[in-house]
C-alpha cells in the first residue's frame, strides 16, 4: 500500500474508536489526536497518577510514514529541549556539591574562546549569572532562532557541529537583547554554554556528566542516553522517525542539537519518570535546590522548567522542538509525557491537556 493511502486508511480507521479505545479514555485521546494530525505517523504517551491507580503507556499509529512498523511506547526518540531540564538539574547538583553557585558570574566559568566571543559581542560577563542563563534572562539570543541556522542544516544534515561553532554563530548573527535580568528570551545558546560548564566542572563528556550527576540507575531510567557521548542502553527500544515538514530527521547528525540545549534520547516512560521524580524531590538532594528551580526566573519559565496551565491546572515541565513534552500536575499528583512524530503537527501541549482531561474522566468513572 502506498504511504499516502496507508495514512489515509489509518486516519479513517482511527475516527471509529475500537472497543479497546472506548474502554480506555487515554488511548482514545491518543487516537483522536492522531486522526486530527495525519501528517504525524504516530504518537506515544505515558501517564502516572498513583491516587487514580494509573501507570499507563500507549501509542497510536506507526513509527515512520511508510506505515510499516507500529509505534509502541517503547520506541525511543530525540527529546530536544526537554534536555534543558536535565542540564539545569545537573547544574544544581554541581551547586549542591559546592562546585559553583547559581549566583556566580558567568565569565570565569566559560572557556577562553567562549569568553572572547561573548565579550567581543558586547556582553558584560561579570554581570551575567548562572541563574540568569538557567532562566533565559541573561540577555543572550540564540543561534537556533536565526533562519540561517536552519538553512545550514537543510543544506547539509550531516554537518558535524561543535559547541564553539554554535556560540560563534549566535554572536555573529545576533546582538545582546539588553541588560542581564532585564527580560526573558528563550536561548538555546545559553544552555549550550551551560553544557560546557557542566562538562568542564565534572571532568566528563557532557552526557556522561549529566548521567552521573543525576544518577539514572537510582532513578530507574533504563532507556535514556546522550547521543554520541553514550551508547544506547541494553534493552532500549528502537528509534522512531521524527519529521520536520517533508524531512525525516532521524538520521540527521545529532550535533545540530547536542550540547545542552538538546542531546538526550529516551522513551515516553523515562521522559515522564524523570520529570515526576524531579518534581517529587527525588533527583536533587536538597529541598532548597528544588525550591530554587521552581521559584526562580519568570512567571512562565523558572530554572529549566516551564510553568504552564493544563486543563485549568498548574503544571511544571518542558517541551522540545521535535514535539515532545513532559509535565507534572501537582494538584493531581499526575505526570504526563509524550512524543508526536511531526514537529509541524499541533503542539504536543494540546495532547498533554487532553490526557489530563482523560485521566479526570477515569476519576469520574471510579477508576
C-alpha positions as CSV (number, residue, x, y, z in Angstrom):
1,X,0.0,0.0,0.0
2,X,1.3,3.5,-0.9
3,X,2.4,5.5,2.2
4,X,-0.1,8.3,1.5
5,X,-3.0,5.8,1.1
6,X,-1.9,3.9,4.2
7,X,-2.0,7.2,6.2
8,X,-5.5,7.9,4.9
9,X,-6.7,4.5,5.8
10,X,-5.1,4.8,9.3
11,X,-6.7,8.2,9.9
12,X,-10.1,6.9,8.8
13,X,-9.9,3.9,11.0
14,X,-9.0,5.9,14.0
15,X,-12.1,8.0,13.6
16,X,-14.1,4.9,14.6
17,X,-13.0,4.1,18.1
18,X,-12.3,0.4,18.7
19,X,-13.8,-1.4,21.7
20,X,-10.4,-1.1,23.4
21,X,-10.4,2.7,22.8
22,X,-13.9,3.0,24.1
23,X,-12.9,1.4,27.3
24,X,-9.7,3.4,27.7
25,X,-10.1,7.2,27.6
26,X,-6.3,7.7,27.5
27,X,-5.9,5.6,24.4
28,X,-8.9,7.2,22.8
29,X,-7.3,10.6,23.4
30,X,-4.1,9.5,21.5
31,X,-6.2,8.2,18.6
32,X,-8.3,11.3,18.3
33,X,-5.1,13.5,18.3
34,X,-3.5,11.3,15.6
35,X,-6.6,11.3,13.5
36,X,-6.6,15.1,13.6
37,X,-2.9,15.3,12.7
38,X,-2.4,12.8,9.8
39,X,1.0,14.3,9.0
40,X,2.3,12.6,12.1
41,X,2.7,8.9,11.6
42,X,2.3,8.2,15.3
43,X,2.1,9.4,18.9
44,X,3.1,7.8,22.1
45,X,2.5,8.8,25.8
46,X,2.8,7.9,29.4
47,X,0.6,8.9,32.3
48,X,1.2,8.3,36.0
49,X,-1.2,9.1,38.8
50,X,-0.9,6.9,41.8
51,X,-4.1,8.1,43.5
52,X,-6.1,7.0,40.4
53,X,-4.1,3.8,40.1
54,X,-2.7,5.0,36.8
55,X,0.6,3.8,35.4
56,X,-0.3,3.8,31.8
57,X,1.6,4.0,28.5
58,X,0.2,3.8,25.0
59,X,0.8,4.6,21.4
60,X,-1.1,5.0,18.1
61,X,0.0,4.9,14.5
62,X,3.3,4.0,13.1
63,X,7.0,4.6,13.8
64,X,7.5,6.1,10.3
65,X,5.5,7.5,7.5
66,X,5.9,4.4,5.4
67,X,3.4,2.7,7.7
68,X,5.4,-0.5,8.2
69,X,6.3,-0.7,11.9
70,X,3.6,0.1,14.5
71,X,4.7,2.6,17.1
72,X,4.9,1.4,20.6
73,X,5.5,3.1,24.0
74,X,9.0,1.5,24.0
75,X,10.1,3.4,20.9
76,X,12.8,6.0,21.6
77,X,13.2,9.5,20.2
78,X,15.2,12.7,20.4
79,X,13.7,14.8,23.2
80,X,15.3,18.1,22.0
81,X,14.8,20.9,24.6
82,X,13.3,18.6,27.2
83,X,17.0,18.0,27.7
84,X,17.3,21.5,29.3
85,X,15.6,20.3,32.4
86,X,18.2,17.6,32.9
87,X,21.0,20.1,32.3
88,X,19.5,22.6,34.8
89,X,19.2,19.8,37.4
90,X,22.8,18.8,36.7
91,X,23.9,22.4,37.3
92,X,22.0,22.5,40.6
93,X,23.6,19.2,41.6
94,X,27.0,20.8,41.0
95,X,25.8,23.6,43.2
96,X,24.9,21.1,45.9
97,X,28.4,19.7,45.7
98,X,29.9,23.2,46.1
99,X,31.4,23.4,42.7
100,X,29.5,26.5,41.7
101,X,26.7,28.8,42.9
102,X,23.7,29.8,40.7
103,X,24.7,33.4,41.6
104,X,28.3,33.0,40.2
105,X,29.2,35.3,37.3
106,X,29.2,33.5,34.0
107,X,32.6,34.7,32.8
108,X,35.0,32.7,34.9
109,X,33.1,29.5,34.1
110,X,33.4,29.8,30.4
111,X,36.2,28.6,28.2
112,X,38.7,31.2,27.0
113,X,37.2,31.1,23.5
114,X,33.7,31.5,24.8
115,X,34.7,34.5,26.9
116,X,36.4,36.0,23.9
117,X,33.3,35.5,21.6
118,X,30.8,36.9,24.1
119,X,32.9,39.8,25.2
120,X,33.5,40.7,21.6
121,X,29.8,40.9,21.1
122,X,29.4,43.4,24.0
123,X,28.3,41.1,26.9
124,X,29.3,42.0,30.4
125,X,30.4,38.6,31.6
126,X,30.8,39.8,35.2
127,X,27.1,40.9,35.3
128,X,25.5,37.8,33.9
129,X,24.9,35.0,36.4
130,X,24.4,31.3,36.0
131,X,20.9,31.7,37.4
132,X,20.0,34.1,34.6
133,X,21.3,31.7,32.0
134,X,19.2,28.9,33.5
135,X,16.1,31.1,33.4
136,X,16.7,32.7,29.9
137,X,17.1,36.2,31.4
138,X,20.8,36.7,30.6
139,X,20.4,38.9,27.5
140,X,21.5,36.1,25.2
141,X,19.6,35.4,22.0
142,X,20.0,32.0,20.3
143,X,21.7,30.6,17.2
144,X,18.7,28.4,16.5
145,X,16.4,31.4,16.2
146,X,18.2,32.6,13.1
147,X,16.9,31.3,9.8
148,X,20.5,30.8,8.6
149,X,20.9,28.0,11.1
150,X,18.0,26.0,9.7
151,X,19.2,26.8,6.2
152,X,22.7,25.4,7.0
153,X,21.1,22.2,8.4
154,X,18.9,21.6,5.4
155,X,21.9,22.3,3.1
156,X,24.0,19.6,5.0
157,X,22.1,17.5,7.5
158,X,25.3,15.5,8.2
159,X,27.5,18.6,9.1
160,X,29.3,17.9,12.4
161,X,28.7,21.0,14.6
162,X,30.8,22.0,17.6
163,X,29.8,23.9,20.7
164,X,32.1,26.7,19.8
165,X,30.7,26.9,16.2
166,X,27.2,27.4,17.5
167,X,28.2,30.0,20.0
168,X,30.2,31.8,17.3
169,X,27.1,31.8,15.0
170,X,25.0,33.3,17.8
171,X,27.5,36.1,18.3
172,X,27.8,36.8,14.6
173,X,24.1,36.7,13.8
174,X,22.5,38.1,17.0
175,X,23.2,41.1,19.3
176,X,22.7,41.3,23.1
177,X,19.0,41.7,23.9
178,X,19.5,44.0,26.9
179,X,21.0,44.1,30.3
180,X,21.2,40.9,32.3
181,X,17.9,40.2,34.2
182,X,16.0,42.8,32.1
183,X,13.9,40.4,30.1
184,X,13.1,36.8,29.3
185,X,14.2,35.4,25.9
186,X,14.5,31.7,25.4
187,X,18.0,30.9,24.4
188,X,19.3,27.6,23.2
189,X,22.8,29.1,23.1
190,X,22.6,29.8,26.8
191,X,22.1,26.1,27.5
192,X,25.0,25.3,25.1
193,X,27.1,27.4,27.4
194,X,25.7,25.7,30.5
195,X,26.5,22.3,28.9
196,X,30.2,23.3,28.6
197,X,30.2,24.4,32.2
198,X,28.9,21.1,33.4
199,X,31.4,19.2,31.2
200,X,34.4,21.2,32.5
201,X,33.5,21.1,36.2
202,X,32.6,17.4,36.1
203,X,35.6,16.5,34.0
204,X,33.5,14.2,31.9
205,X,31.8,14.4,28.4
206,X,28.5,16.3,28.9
207,X,26.2,13.3,28.5
208,X,28.3,11.1,30.9
209,X,28.4,14.0,33.4
210,X,24.6,14.5,33.4
211,X,24.1,10.7,33.7
212,X,26.4,10.5,36.7
213,X,25.2,13.8,38.4
214,X,21.6,12.8,38.2
215,X,22.0,9.1,38.7
216,X,19.9,7.4,36.0
217,X,20.2,4.0,37.6
218,X,19.0,5.3,41.0
219,X,16.0,6.9,39.2
220,X,15.2,3.7,37.3
221,X,15.9,5.3,33.9
222,X,16.6,2.4,31.6
223,X,16.1,3.9,28.1
224,X,17.9,7.3,28.4
225,X,21.1,8.2,26.8
226,X,23.0,11.1,25.3
227,X,23.8,10.7,21.7
228,X,27.5,10.3,20.7
229,X,28.5,10.6,24.4
230,X,26.9,7.3,25.4
231,X,25.8,4.1,23.7
232,X,22.1,3.2,23.8
233,X,21.3,1.2,27.0
234,X,20.8,-2.5,26.6
235,X,17.1,-3.1,26.1
236,X,16.3,0.4,24.9
237,X,13.6,0.3,22.3
238,X,14.1,1.1,18.6
239,X,14.3,4.7,17.3
240,X,11.2,6.2,15.9
241,X,11.3,8.5,12.9
242,X,10.8,12.2,13.7
243,X,9.7,14.6,10.9
244,X,10.1,18.3,10.1
245,X,7.9,19.1,7.1
246,X,8.7,16.5,4.5
247,X,12.1,15.6,6.0
248,X,12.7,12.5,8.0
249,X,15.2,13.8,10.6
250,X,16.1,10.5,12.4
251,X,19.5,10.3,10.7
252,X,20.4,14.0,10.7
253,X,23.7,14.4,12.6
254,X,22.9,14.8,16.3
255,X,25.4,17.6,16.7
256,X,22.8,20.0,15.4
257,X,21.3,19.9,18.9
258,X,23.7,18.1,21.2
259,X,25.5,20.4,23.6
260,X,23.0,21.2,26.3
261,X,20.0,22.7,24.6
262,X,19.3,19.1,23.4
263,X,21.1,15.8,23.2
264,X,19.1,13.2,25.0
265,X,17.2,10.2,23.6
266,X,14.7,8.2,25.6
267,X,11.1,6.7,25.5
268,X,8.0,8.2,27.0
269,X,8.2,6.3,30.3
270,X,11.7,7.5,31.0
271,X,10.9,11.0,29.9
272,X,7.9,11.2,32.3
273,X,9.6,9.4,35.1
274,X,12.4,11.8,35.2
275,X,10.1,14.8,35.3
276,X,7.9,13.2,38.0
277,X,10.8,12.3,40.2
278,X,12.4,15.7,39.8
279,X,9.2,17.5,41.0
280,X,8.7,14.9,43.8
281,X,12.1,15.8,45.2
282,X,13.9,12.6,44.3
283,X,16.5,14.0,41.8
284,X,18.1,16.9,43.7
285,X,19.3,16.2,47.2
286,X,18.4,19.4,49.0
287,X,14.9,20.8,49.3
288,X,16.3,24.3,48.7
289,X,17.6,23.2,45.3
290,X,14.2,22.2,44.0
291,X,12.7,25.4,45.6
292,X,15.3,27.4,43.6
293,X,14.4,25.5,40.5
294,X,10.7,26.2,40.7
295,X,10.9,29.6,42.4
296,X,13.4,31.5,40.3
297,X,13.2,33.0,36.9
298,X,10.0,34.4,35.4
299,X,6.3,33.5,35.7
300,X,6.4,31.3,32.6
301,X,9.9,29.9,32.8
302,X,11.9,29.1,36.0
303,X,15.3,27.3,36.2
304,X,15.0,24.8,33.4
305,X,11.2,24.4,33.9
306,X,8.2,25.8,32.1
307,X,5.3,26.8,34.2
308,X,2.1,26.3,32.2
309,X,-1.6,25.5,32.6
310,X,-3.0,22.1,31.5
311,X,-6.8,21.7,31.6
312,X,-7.0,24.6,34.1
313,X,-4.3,23.3,36.4
314,X,-0.8,24.4,37.2
315,X,1.8,22.2,35.6
316,X,5.6,22.1,35.7
317,X,7.6,20.7,32.8
318,X,9.2,21.3,29.4
319,X,8.7,20.8,25.7
320,X,11.1,20.0,22.9
321,X,11.4,21.1,19.3
322,X,10.6,17.6,18.0
323,X,7.1,17.9,19.6
324,X,8.0,16.1,22.8
325,X,6.7,17.1,26.2
326,X,6.7,16.1,29.9
327,X,4.6,17.8,32.6
328,X,3.8,17.2,36.2
329,X,0.4,18.5,37.7
330,X,0.9,18.8,41.4
331,X,-2.8,19.2,42.3
332,X,-3.5,15.8,40.8
333,X,-0.1,14.3,41.5
334,X,-0.3,13.4,37.8
335,X,2.6,13.3,35.3
336,X,2.2,13.1,31.6
337,X,4.8,12.7,28.9
338,X,4.6,12.2,25.2
339,X,6.0,12.4,21.6
340,X,4.3,13.5,18.4
341,X,6.3,12.3,15.5
342,X,5.9,15.5,13.5
343,X,7.2,18.9,14.5
344,X,4.6,20.6,12.4
345,X,1.6,18.8,13.9
346,X,-0.5,20.5,16.6
347,X,1.7,21.4,19.6
348,X,2.0,18.4,22.0
349,X,0.9,20.6,24.9
350,X,-2.7,20.2,23.5
351,X,-2.3,16.4,23.7
352,X,-0.9,16.7,27.2
353,X,-4.0,18.7,28.3
354,X,-6.3,16.2,26.6
355,X,-4.6,13.4,28.5
356,X,-5.0,15.2,31.8
357,X,-8.7,15.6,31.0
358,X,-8.9,11.9,30.0
359,X,-7.4,10.9,33.4
360,X,-10.1,13.1,35.0
361,X,-12.7,11.1,33.1
362,X,-11.1,7.9,34.6
363,X,-11.5,9.5,38.0
364,X,-15.2,10.3,37.4
365,X,-15.7,6.8,36.3
366,X,-14.3,5.5,39.6
367,X,-11.2,4.0,38.0
